[in-house]
């Protein structure tokens, strides 16, 4: 069944204000998720067009991988959620739309309602020429896949799918870890300064709220302070003193509290900003604007 919701811009910053002035085109060599021939044999391919979502009505349970692409330069995201008992797809999409408000108190309330209405199981954030994939362990049951457009004011297309007991064996494997954790200073990433550019990253959200992991290539010579100053300026409504971001975000869509998943992608080696733009359930501000970013080197 296909569902549409009122227009929303919950994460429009990823294609709008947060990327004003950036080079929209992806760097050479960033297409194609890092998958072996064996992986492709048990991977569900999804192409995110603006107004369609072509996915099977039934998918296997167990270890399931998705390879996601889009022709849109501004980028799109495939979100995977498992709805809470009693929550319909239409109700969930209505709640998701409410997070587009600019009022921090209303945004925080809407984000809490969204988190309570479903289990966020990740997904892939992609742009034209920058495919990505993700792997998740699915129990038998019903799930909702959402084709979310960052810059679109239209209604996202969603499709309910059913995971059957036809389990796929295997495991995701990993080339590195990205951990979201809570500290006395707030939420932050625990991650190595260097990660393989072509690989699989296991993401573990140990916090109590949904988190994501976005990678954006930055200018050579960019420092951690430059990235923080950029997001600080956005939070305060100022023109950023520097513009470090070069590409559209590619990465893992929101993972729920204490949830894990695997992102697989092939990046051009170089420096990248890693950030999460999900909403702080207390302040209503996006986590990256409150300091949740890191500078990593993909090699």
C-alpha positions in Angstrom: 0.0 0.0 0.0 1.3 3.5 -0.9 0.9 6.4 1.4 1.5 10.1 1.0 1.8 12.7 3.7 1.6 16.5 3.8 4.7 18.4 2.6 7.5 18.4 5.1 11.0 19.8 5.4 12.2 18.2 8.6 15.8 17.9 7.3 15.7 20.5 4.5 18.9 21.9 5.9 20.8 19.1 4.2 19.8 20.4 0.8 19.1 24.0 1.7 20.5 26.3 4.4 23.2 23.9 5.5 24.5 23.6 2.0 24.0 27.2 0.7 27.0 28.0 -1.5 28.4 24.4 -1.6 29.4 22.6 -4.7 26.3 20.5 -5.5 28.0 18.1 -7.8 29.6 15.0 -6.2 33.3 14.4 -6.4 34.5 11.9 -9.0 34.6 8.3 -7.8 31.9 8.5 -5.2 29.3 6.3 -7.0 28.7 2.7 -6.2 28.2 1.2 -2.8 30.8 -1.1 -1.5 29.3 -4.5 -2.2 30.8 -7.8 -3.3 29.3 -9.9 -6.1 27.9 -12.2 -3.4 26.3 -9.3 -1.6 24.6 -8.1 -4.7 23.0 -11.5 -5.0 21.0 -10.9 -1.8 20.6 -7.2 -1.9 17.3 -5.2 -2.6 18.0 -2.5 -5.1 16.0 0.7 -4.7 16.0 3.8 -7.1 14.5 6.9 -5.4 12.6 8.8 -8.1 10.7 11.9 -6.8 7.2 10.5 -6.9 7.6 6.7 -6.8 8.9 3.9 -4.6 9.3 0.6 -6.4 10.0 -2.0 -3.8 8.8 -5.6 -3.3 5.7 -6.2 -1.2 7.5 -9.0 0.6 11.2 -9.0 1.7 13.1 -11.7 3.6 13.7 -11.5 7.3 17.1 -12.0 8.9 20.1 -10.1 7.5 18.7 -7.8 4.7 20.7 -5.3 2.6 19.5 -2.4 0.5 21.4 -0.7 -2.3 20.0 2.8 -2.8 20.5 5.3 -5.6 18.7 8.4 -7.0 19.0 10.5 -10.1 18.4 13.7 -8.1 21.4 15.9 -7.5 19.8 17.4 -4.4 19.6 14.0 -2.8 17.0 11.7 -1.3 16.8 9.3 1.5 15.2 5.8 2.0 14.0 5.5 5.6 13.1 2.2 7.2 10.9 2.0 10.2 8.8 -0.5 12.1 5.6 1.1 13.4 4.6 0.8 17.0 1.5 -1.2 17.8 -1.6 0.7 16.8 0.2 3.3 14.7 -0.8 3.4 11.0 1.4 4.5 8.2 -0.7 7.6 7.6 -0.5 8.6 11.3 3.2 8.2 11.3 3.7 10.4 8.2 1.5 13.0 9.8 3.7 13.0 12.9 6.8 13.2 10.7 5.4 16.2 8.9 5.0 18.0 12.2 8.7 18.1 12.7 9.1 20.6 9.9 8.0 23.4 12.2 10.6 26.1 13.0 9.5 26.6 16.6 12.0 24.7 18.8 9.4 23.7 21.5 7.0 22.4 18.8 9.9 20.6 17.0 11.0 18.9 20.2 7.5 17.7 20.9 7.0 16.5 17.4 10.3 14.6 17.4 9.4 12.9 20.7 6.0 11.8 19.1 7.8 10.5 16.0 10.3 8.5 18.1 7.4 6.9 20.2 5.5 6.0 17.1 8.1 3.7 15.4 11.4 2.0 15.7 13.9 3.8 13.4 16.0 1.1 11.6 18.2 3.4 9.5 18.3 3.8 5.8 20.5 5.3 3.2 21.0 9.0 2.3 22.1 9.4 -1.3 22.5 11.9 -4.2 23.0 11.6 -7.9 26.2 9.7 -8.5 26.6 8.9 -4.8 24.9 5.6 -4.1 25.0 3.9 -0.7 23.7 0.8 1.0 22.6 -0.3 4.4 22.1 -3.7 6.2 19.7 -4.4 9.0 18.5 -7.5 10.8 14.7 -7.8 10.4 12.3 -9.8 12.3 9.2 -11.2 10.6 6.5 -8.5 10.4 5.5 -5.3 8.6 7.8 -2.4 7.9 7.4 1.0 6.3 9.8 2.3 3.7 9.8 6.1 3.0 11.2 7.9 0.0 12.1 11.2 1.6 13.3 14.3 -0.3 15.3 16.9 1.5 14.4 19.9 -0.6 11.0 18.8 -1.7 7.9 20.5 -0.3 5.8 17.7 -1.6 4.5 14.6 0.1 6.9 11.7 0.5 5.9 8.4 -0.9 5.8 5.4 1.5 5.3 1.7 1.0 4.4 -0.9 3.5 6.4 -4.2 3.1 6.3 -7.5 4.9 9.3 -9.4 6.0 8.6 -13.1 5.7 10.3 -16.1 7.3 12.4 -16.8 4.2 15.5 -15.7 6.1 18.8 -14.8 4.3 21.8 -16.1 6.0 25.1 -14.3 6.5 26.3 -11.3 8.4 27.0 -7.6 7.5 30.7 -7.6 8.4 32.4 -4.3 9.2 35.5 -2.2 8.4 35.0 0.3 11.2 32.7 1.6 14.0 30.7 4.8 14.4 29.1 5.1 17.9 26.7 7.7 19.1 27.0 8.3 22.8 25.8 10.6 25.5 28.3 12.5 27.7 28.1 15.2 30.3 28.6 17.7 27.5 25.8 16.3 25.3 25.7 13.8 22.5 28.8 13.1 20.5 30.4 10.6 18.1 33.0 8.0 19.2 34.9 7.2 16.0 38.4 6.7 14.7 40.0 9.6 13.0 40.7 7.4 10.0 38.2 5.0 8.3 38.5 3.1 5.0 36.9 5.1 2.2 35.6 1.9 0.6 33.9 -0.2 3.2 31.2 -1.0 5.7 30.7 0.9 8.9 28.8 -0.5 11.8 26.8 2.3 13.5 25.7 1.9 17.1 23.4 4.4 18.7 23.8 4.1 22.4 21.8 7.2 23.1 18.1 7.5 24.1 17.0 9.2 20.9 17.3 8.6 17.1 20.7 9.5 15.5 22.1 9.4 12.0 25.6 9.6 10.4 26.1 11.9 7.5 29.4 12.2 5.6 30.2 15.4 3.6 33.5 15.9 1.8 35.2 19.1 3.0 37.9 21.4 1.7 41.4 20.3 2.1 42.9 21.9 5.2 39.5 22.2 7.0 39.8 21.8 10.8 37.5 20.5 13.4 37.0 24.1 14.5 36.0 25.2 11.0 33.2 22.6 10.9 32.0 23.6 14.4 32.1 27.3 13.4 30.0 26.5 10.3 27.2 24.8 12.3 27.4 27.4 15.1 26.8 30.2 12.6 23.8 28.3 11.2 22.3 27.9 14.6 22.7 31.6 15.3 21.4 32.7 12.0 24.7 34.2 10.8 26.6 33.7 7.6 29.2 31.0 8.3 32.8 32.4 8.5 33.9 29.5 6.3 32.2 27.2 3.9 33.8 23.8 4.3 31.3 21.4 2.8 31.8 20.3 -0.8 29.3 17.6 -1.4 25.7 16.5 -0.6 25.4 14.3 2.5 25.7 10.6 2.0 25.2 8.2 5.0 22.9 6.4 7.3 19.4 7.7 8.0 18.2 7.8 11.6 18.7 4.8 13.8 16.5 4.6 16.9 17.7 4.5 20.5 20.1 1.6 21.2 19.8 0.4 17.6 22.5 -0.6 15.3 22.9 -1.0 11.5 25.6 -1.2 8.8 26.3 1.5 6.2 28.2 0.5 3.1 29.5 3.1 0.7 32.5 3.9 -1.6 33.8 7.4 -1.0 36.6 9.4 -2.6 39.5 9.4 -0.1 39.9 12.7 1.8 38.7 14.7 4.7 35.0 14.5 5.6 32.6 16.1 8.1 30.6 13.5 10.0 27.5 14.8 11.7 24.0 14.0 12.9 21.1 16.3 12.1 18.4 14.6 14.0 16.4 16.7 16.6 17.4 17.1 20.2 14.2 16.0 22.1 14.9 18.6 24.8 15.9 21.7 23.0 14.3 21.2 19.6 17.5 22.0 17.9 19.4 19.8 15.5 22.3 17.9 17.1 24.9 19.1 14.5 24.0 22.7 15.4 24.8 21.8 19.1 28.2 20.5 18.3 27.6 16.9 17.2 30.1 16.7 14.4 33.6 15.3 13.8 36.2 15.6 11.2 37.4 12.2 9.8 39.8 11.1 7.2 38.6 8.4 4.7 41.6 6.6 3.3 
